[in-house]
């Protein structure tokens, strides 16, 4: 029987998970990188997992997406396309947010805690809807009073 060869090239495995928005455009890539090396007397496996920080401040990795209790993700529309604030717009980010930490506006948009505004009626709204609501409340307050 011939002697085993110890000059084997390492085995490299890379898997990428692509998260896409509602238009199908890729938002972010997260994946794993695994290298298996054989030395004289042992086999070593090195694994590297990508982790990203979400818009709500929590961290997300591949394992939390693929586990038994997978975390549900949404994309904050205002993080992907920030509204104008004087004197300029904020920088665009991926906008991924965990759905258990996100709010839903009355217009149906998923919004992160940074872009959610609590209205006087106790409803969470996105910034454009909150501006419209406060403007209509101002106009109604000029012409009508509560008793």
WOJO-V568111 format. One record per run of one state. SS is the DSSP state (2 for helix, 1 for strand, 0 for the rest). FROM is the first residue (numbers start at 1). TO is the last residue. Records with the same first field share a line. If there is no record, write none. Layout:
SS->FROM-TO + FROM-TO
This chain:
0->1-10 + 21-25 + 39-42 + 50-50 + 54-58 + 67-72 + 76-76 + 81-83 + 86-87 + 90-95 + 99-102 + 105-109 + 112-116 + 119-123 + 126-126 + 144-147
1->11-20 + 26-38 + 43-49 + 51-53 + 59-61 + 73-75 + 84-85 + 88-89 + 96-98 + 103-104 + 110-111 + 117-118 + 124-125
2->62-66 + 77-80 + 127-143
